[in-house]
Amino acid sequence: MPVTRPRAMIASAVAVASVVAACGAPPSSQPASATIPAVVLATPPSANATPDTDTPVNMEAAGATRIALAGAPDWVAVAAGSAWVAVDGGVRRVDATTGQVDGLIVVPGVICLGFDIGFDSLWAGSCDRHMLARIDPSTGSLDTPFIDLPVTGLQEEGSIGVGDSGVWLVSSERELLHLDPVINQVDGRWPLPAGSAAVRAGLGSVWVTVSDAGALLKIEPADPRTSQTITVGRGPRFLAIGEGSVWVMNQADGTVSRVDAAGTVVATIEVSDVPIRGGDIAVGGGFVWVRTEQDLVVCIDPATNSIEHRYGPPSGSGSVAVDDTAAWVTAHDTGSLWRLTLQ
């Protein structure tokens, strides 16, 4: 079942530490600094070295920067040289080079589902106000007025899916919605099974997790009435697409299912000994990143379908986003945003 993320206001101020790390790289001993310095590549591990995949490495000891954010920072995405973080009241912009927190884009209501990026925009959904904010990441301003949706709400603890076929959402009534990004209007809606949760688009299909059934739907975007049901783990919710696969986080199992473009489960990877409440998953920098509670984030190597490293400390729930230069991890319980530089 879905777990509502806490929305309590957290106000703190902590100096920004230095950044230099890579997934699976050895810890850095650089001193703290007031700003993020130029990227320094971490020394790669020995080709013969076997990483310890059972013991988490402290994120900051590994060279990550911690940036304090008020407002229970949660969902995060990376676009146009900035990290974009959902907080109470809207979306914060954080400069990827300096770590400077740069203003607030006010979004009414509660952002309670994952962002996506596409059509030169960052898409954020307000669940209780049943609307979308379309943000220009190059300017940090709204592309258009808020887009009203013809539903009573969006599915909490889900995600927006943006791909070549358009913008896709799951309503609180468990309908699949298609929004045309040219006219910014919903032009199609189709029923989904009970327990449908999150949606992503890619690899020529639209993919929807069905938590109650332990399933992933592969939907034909040209005719969303046509779908294939794929059995994954227990309690699947968040999913990400990259490295030629769909990666599904199974909350109840503490596992990740790797599904190829044809809809075949090719691997199941255990990432947590206990069920994951909340959390998130992202693909970037050549790895798959799973936000858990048992640790902070777990890094999977898609070349081996095995865990490359675990990072801590445990910090409640949050989100993760990655580009080619850094991984960003949030923890709303502690008002934290970490930036981990990649090799």
Sequence and secondary structure as in RCSB ss.txt:
>XXXX:A:sequence
MPVTRPRAMIASAVAVASVVAACGAPPSSQPASATIPAVVLATPPSANATPDTDTPVNMEAAGATRIALAGAPDW
VAVAAGSAWVAVDGGVRRVDATTGQVDGLIVVPGVICLGFDIGFDSLWAGSCDRHMLARIDPSTGSLDTPFIDLP
VTGLQEEGSIGVGDSGVWLVSSERELLHLDPVINQVDGRWPLPAGSAAVRAGLGSVWVTVSDAGALLKIEPADPR
TSQTITVGRGPRFLAIGEGSVWVMNQADGTVSRVDAAGTVVATIEVSDVPIRGGDIAVGGGFVWVRTEQDLVVCI
DPATNSIEHRYGPPSGSGSVAVDDTAAWVTAHDTGSLWRLTLQ
>XXXX:A:secstr
                      TT         SS  S        TT    SSS EETTTTT EEEE SS    
EEEETTEEEEEETTEEEEEETTT  EEEEEE SS B EE EEETTEEEEEETTTTEEEEEETTTTEESSS EE S
SS B TTEE EEETTEEEEEBTTSEEEEEETTTTEEEEEEE  TTEEEEEEETTEEEEEEGGGTEEEEE TT TT
 EEEEE SSSEEEEEEETTEEEEEETTTTEEEEEETTS EEEEEE  SS   S EEEEETTEEEEE SSSSEEEE
ETTTTEEEEEEE   S   EEE SSEEEEEETTTTEEEEEE  
